Amino acid sequence: MKILIAEDDKHILNGMADLLEKEGYTIIKAANGKVALQLFEQHQPDFIILDIMMPELDGYSVCRAIRKLDEDVPILFLSAKDEEIDRVIGLELGADDYMNKPFGIHELRARIKAIAKRYLKLKNANTSQEDYFQFGDLNVYPTELYAKRNDQIIELTLREIKILQCLYQHKNQVVTRDMLFDYVWGYDYLPNSRTLDQHISKLRKQIEINPTIPILIKTIHGIGYRH
């Protein structure tokens, strides 16, 4: 999923970008409203985070312009203001949610995940795609971003879902590290073995009965992994 972040504070912009990239999203950054609108038209992102007070074009103007082009793309407003009228204006312009600055990382992650779920549901609503797939003794629900074992719910990130999807699609086959990088991170990503190892290790702790003796994701030394 591609997320466009428009924010003129460089530290906030880079901080959000780093956080969301770790969650598995592709990030497009804009330092002002004019650039944000140009990048929206160029890249057609799936989700937009807009600061309200920005140079060139404010967030309201960007939102209004985007809604003329796309009525459905989710939009989350950010604002240092805490006035009810500002929230009302943003929502009336077609925003899906509104957050006040300063905000916590956990709250931002939760809001993003909620919007991602809605997006994935809408994207797959008119297809024959299954609601879930079986991964060993787990049922994995991609549009809900979780897996289920009996009555246990295991929350997953978008990137973790994609790792499971890649392994599931090549069941009983060896999936090389390059294959995983291409599928999960994208062809333009420069592979880093430590990055992949960390994600697999974290995922095993979440889904394996005994992470020290993995059954669902097996390591094929020197090559990759197999499900």
N, C-alpha and C positions, 0 to 999 in steps of 0.2 A: 504494500500500500504506500502510495506517495503522499507525503504531507508537506504542504507549503506553510512555512512560518514567516510571517511579516512582523518584524519587531525592530525598532530603531535602537534599542539598548543592546549593544554588542554582547555584553556578558549574559544577559537573559537569553538572547537569541542562541548563542553558542551552547549555553547550558541546556536549554530545551532540546536542541539538535542532538547533543551527545546522549542525553537520556533516551530520546525516542529511537535513535539509531541502535542503541543497545537492546531495545525492545523489538527490533526487527523491521522498523519502518525506514523507507527511503525519504530523506529530507531534502527539501529545496528551500534555501534561505533568501530572504529579501530584507533589506535594511530600510526601505521606505515603501509607501503605498503605491507609487508609480511603478517601481520595479516589481512589486508583488503582482500587480495586474498584468504586466508584460509576461512574467513567469507563469502565471495561471494560463494565459492563452497559449504559451509555448508548450507547456508540460501537461496540462490537464490533470492536476493532482486530484486525489480521491478525498482529501480532507484538508481544511484550511484553518490555521490559527492566526487571528488578526489582532494586533494591538490597535487600540482606537486612536490614540494620539501619535501620529506619525507625520514626518515631513512629506512634502510633495502632494500626497493624497492621504486623508485620514481613513481610518478603518471603516467608518460608515460609508464613505464614498466608494471604497473598494468593494465592500459588500454589495452595495446597490448595483455596481457595474457587473459584478460576478453573477448576481441573481438574474440579470437580463440575459446572460449567456447560458447559465445552468441553474435550474430551479432546485436541484436535488443535492448537490455536493454539500456535505456537512461543513458548517462554519462555527468555530469557537472564538468568541471575543475575549480579549484580555484588556483590563483597564485599571489604572491607578485610582480612578474615581470610584466612589461608593455611593452614588446617588441612584435612587430608584428610576428616575427618568432616563438615565443612561442605559440601564438594563432594558427598560421598556422599548427605547428606540432601537437598540440592537436586535431585540427579539422581533420587533415589528418589521424590521428590514429583512428578516429571514434567517437570523442566526439560530443555531441549534442549542447553544449553551453560552454561558457568560461566567468568567472568573475574575475576581478582584486580585490585584497585586497588593502586597506580596502573597504568593501562594506556595503551598508545600508540594514537594515532589510527588508524594503519594497521592495527593488529590489530583494533580495533573495527570498522573498515570491512570487513575481510575476514570477520569472524565474521557481521556483518549480511548481507553479500552471500551467504555460504554458506547462511544460514537463508532468505534471500529466494528463492534458487534452489529450495530444497526446497519452500517454500510455493507458488511458482508452478507447480512440477511437479504437486503434489498438487491444486491448484486446477483445473488443466487436464487432469488424468488421465482424467476421465470425459466429456470433450467431444470433438468431432470436429475441434477446432481444429488447424491445421497446426503442426508442430514449428518451422517456420521460414517466412520469406517472403523473396522476392527483391527487393533494393533495388539496381537497377543490376547491377553485377557482384558484389555482395555477397549472401551468405546471412545473414539476421539471425535469431538464435535468441532470442526474447524470454524464455523460461523459463530460459535459461542465461546471459542477460545478456552476450552477445557476438555479434560478427559475424565472418564468415569470408570471406576472399578467397583462393582457391586453398588453400594450406596456411598462410596467415597468419591468426592469431587476433587479433581486435581487441576488447579488453575494453571494455564499455560500462556506464554507470550506468542505473538504472531510468528516470531522466528522459530520458536520451539515447535509450533504446529507444522511449519514448513519442513523442518528436519524430519519429523515423523511422516509427513506426506511423501517426501522423497524416498525414504526407506520403505514405506508401504508400497509405493508404486514399483519398486524393484525387489519385492519380497523374495527371499532365498537367493538373491544375487548380491555380489559384492558391489557396494557403492563406494567409489573412490572419493578421496578427499576433494579432488577437483570437481567432481560431479556435485557434491554437497555444496561447495562454495558457489558454483554456478547457479544452482537451483535456489539456494537460501539467501545468498548475498547478492547475486547478480554477476554478469560476465565482466563488468568493469571493476570488480572488487579485487584488490591485491591480496592473495591468500596469506594468512598468518596461522600457522599450525596451532599456536597457543590459543588463539581465539576460538577455533573449532573445538579443541580439547576442553576448554572451559565450558562451552555450551553443552557438549555431550556429557560431561561430568555432572553438571547441574541438572540436566534432564534425567539422567539415570537416578539421581537422588530423589527425584520426584516420582518417577514411574516404575522403577524396579523394586521388587519385593526385597531383594538384597543387592544394593548397588555394588558391593565388592565382588559379587558373582553375577554379572548381568546376563539376563536371558533374552530380553526384548531387543537390546542393541548390543551386538557382539562386535568386538574389535578384531579386524583382520590386520595383523601387524604389518606395517610398512605399506599398506594399501588403502585401507579405509574401514568401513563398517558394513554389517549385514544384519537384516531383521529376519 
